[in-house]
């Protein structure tokens, strides 16, 4: 009965089971699909648009929730218990089985990226796709000023950190620059604004002490990190953050 209902729903979406399965597996494996990342993700994003209600219906019983930003064309899946922009928190207890475990430097880099992105937004330093340019040197300076931490010293470890940030679809960068140790420029995606919880961002902006164990990076569990770091005031005043799971940061601008 379930298979028959699925086949009927897929026929209405002009998809077959293999195509639907490929979309779900990719989304659950990576946690995010960005249309401008690659030809594969372009095809998967376009496929998702044809069957979005069906994808939501199949993921809902697992406690997974989707965020679809149609302005910047990305989809992110949130594990049970995660904070999702525009949606009330889930009351059911969850043990973080779906959550990726991030290292301390990865979390610190993500938090610094969030603050730097907010700064770029306020200054209008974003392109038509909502991305902000940030040098690797500026990221490290931000980590030091904000969290008194730095990027890994070893080239291989730094390379792996950047790959993780790209895998999370938070940044884009030239692999050639990383390989040749040239000056690396990151293209910080607007997805970063959906990735760090409001409570942690508020602490960062207010210059309070942030516990990395409690930093609710949206879909990554960091409960194995017990340390706290003192945050310096990044001189940020007003934050620009999303207010809906289905719309963009720039919705008000686009509609005005």
LINRASUL-V778593 format. One record per backbone hydrogen bond with DSSP energy under -0.5 kcal/mol. CO is the residue of the C=O (numbers start at 1). NH is the residue of the N-H. If there is no record, write none. Layout:
[[CO | NH] [CO | NH]]
This chain:
[[1 | 5] [2 | 6] [3 | 7] [4 | 8] [5 | 9] [6 | 10] [7 | 11] [8 | 12] [9 | 13] [10 | 14] [10 | 15] [11 | 14] [16 | 20] [17 | 21] [18 | 22] [19 | 23] [20 | 24] [21 | 25] [22 | 26] [23 | 27] [24 | 28] [25 | 29] [26 | 30] [27 | 31] [31 | 77] [33 | 75] [34 | 37] [34 | 38] [38 | 42] [39 | 43] [40 | 44] [41 | 45] [42 | 46] [43 | 47] [44 | 48] [45 | 49] [46 | 50] [47 | 50] [47 | 51] [48 | 51] [48 | 52] [51 | 55] [52 | 56] [53 | 57] [54 | 58] [55 | 59] [56 | 60] [57 | 61] [59 | 62] [59 | 64] [60 | 63] [65 | 78] [67 | 69] [67 | 76] [68 | 70] [69 | 73] [69 | 74] [73 | 35] [74 | 69] [75 | 33] [76 | 67] [78 | 65] [79 | 82] [82 | 84] [84 | 87] [96 | 99] [100 | 102] [100 | 221] [103 | 107] [104 | 108] [105 | 109] [106 | 110] [107 | 111] [108 | 112] [109 | 113] [110 | 114] [111 | 115] [112 | 116] [113 | 117] [114 | 118] [115 | 119] [116 | 120] [117 | 121] [118 | 122] [119 | 123] [120 | 125] [121 | 124] [124 | 126] [127 | 130] [131 | 127] [132 | 188] [134 | 186] [135 | 139] [136 | 140] [137 | 141] [138 | 142] [139 | 143] [140 | 144] [141 | 145] [142 | 146] [143 | 147] [143 | 148] [143 | 149] [144 | 148] [145 | 232] [146 | 232] [154 | 158] [155 | 159] [156 | 160] [157 | 161] [158 | 162] [159 | 163] [160 | 164] [161 | 165] [162 | 166] [163 | 167] [164 | 168] [165 | 170] [165 | 171] [166 | 169] [170 | 189] [172 | 187] [173 | 175] [174 | 178] [175 | 179] [176 | 180] [177 | 181] [177 | 182] [178 | 181] [184 | 136] [186 | 134] [186 | 188] [187 | 172] [187 | 189] [188 | 132] [189 | 192] [190 | 193] [191 | 194] [191 | 195] [192 | 195] [192 | 196] [195 | 218] [197 | 201] [198 | 202] [199 | 203] [200 | 204] [201 | 205] [202 | 206] [203 | 207] [203 | 208] [204 | 207] [204 | 234] [208 | 231] [209 | 211] [210 | 212] [210 | 229] [211 | 214] [211 | 215] [214 | 216] [215 | 217] [216 | 197] [217 | 220] [219 | 100] [221 | 102] [222 | 225] [224 | 226] [227 | 212] [227 | 213] [229 | 210] [239 | 241] [244 | 247] [245 | 68] [246 | 70] [248 | 251] [250 | 254] [251 | 255] [252 | 256]]
